[in-house]
Amino acid sequence: MGTRKVSKKQEARLAKTLGGKRQSNSGATPFQKGDVVTELFAIEAKTSVVPKQSISVRKEWIDKIRREAFAMGKPYSAVAFDFGTGSLGNRETFYIIDEQLFIKLHEKLEEEENA
């Protein structure tokens, strides 16, 4: 299966999981940015056609999705990635978020645990 097809499936799965929508041709237009967009997030999706044990994270991915989220009025951005393992519907996804968002998440989880 080609890279574009695998990426499209990943983006569709993320959009469904997060209650957002997949941006078709996200890199081709000046107004539709991010691969997946939710009410709060712009998400850049990265995947591999073949299973890998590691990936290299590029700062440019993070910088790009931050700029795009800001331009769309989204308060948060993330890079979603997988290692290309498992079936297309069963890949484990990981998210790269900044420290401020992680702190908010941590505080919210602590509140829930202590409630």
N, C-alpha and C positions, 0 to 999 in steps of 0.2 A: 504494500500500500504506500502511496506517495506521501511526501511531507505535507502537502497542502490538504489532502484528504484527512490525514491523521490530525492535523491542527484544527480543521473544521469540526471534526468529531469531538475533540477536547473542548473547544469553545462552546459547542452546543451542550455538552454535558455540564460544563461549569455554569452556563446560563440557566439551565434547568435546576441544578442543585441550589443555586443562589437566588433564584427568582428574578433573574435579570434577563437581558437579551444579548444575543450575539450580534456584533457589529459587522455586517457584511462589507467586504473591501475596506476594512478599518484603516489600512495604511495608504489607500489610494485616493482618499478625499480629504479636503482640509477641514471638514466639519464633523465627520464620524471618526472619533478617535477611541483608542482602547479596543481590545478584542472582545471583551465582555463588559457590559455596563449594568449596574444595579442603581437603585435609588441613591445610595451613598457612595458607591465605589466605581472607579475605572480600573479595569484589570487587564494587564498584559499577560497573555498565556504563552507558555513555552513547553514544548514536548519533544520527544525523540521518537523516530520511527522504529529504531531498534533499541532493545533494552540496554541500559547503561548503569554502571555502578556509581558514577559521579557526573556532575555537570559543572561547568564554569559559569558563575553568575557575573553578568556584565553590569557595571555601574550605569552604563548608558540605558539599559532597560528600565532601571529604577528612575533615572532622571527623566526619561521620555514619558513614562506613565504619570509621573508627578506633574509635569507640564500639561499633559493632556487632561488630567483630572481637574486641574485648576481652570483650564480653558473651558471645560464643560460645567463648571460650578459644582463639581463633586468634592466633598470634603476629604475623601480618603482614596488612596491608591494602593495597589498591591501587584506583585508579580506572582502568578500561579505557575507551578511547574510540576512535572512528573518525570520519572526516570525511564519511561517507555516500557515499563514492565506490566504484566497482567494483560487481560483483554482490554480492548478500548473502553468498554463500559465499566471496567473494574480496576482502573489505575488509581493508585493513591496519589492525591494531589497535596502539595505543600505550598505555603504562601509566604512570601517575603513582604513584611510590613515594617514601617519605621518604629523607632523606639517610643515615640509619643503614643502611637496607636496601641502598641504592646502594653504600655503602662495602663491605658484605659481598659484594655481587655483584662489585664491582671487584677485591677481594682474591682471591676465588675464581677469577675469570678470569685474573688475573695468575699464580696458582699453576699453573693448567692450561697457560698459555703457557710457563711456565718449567720445566715438568716434562720 
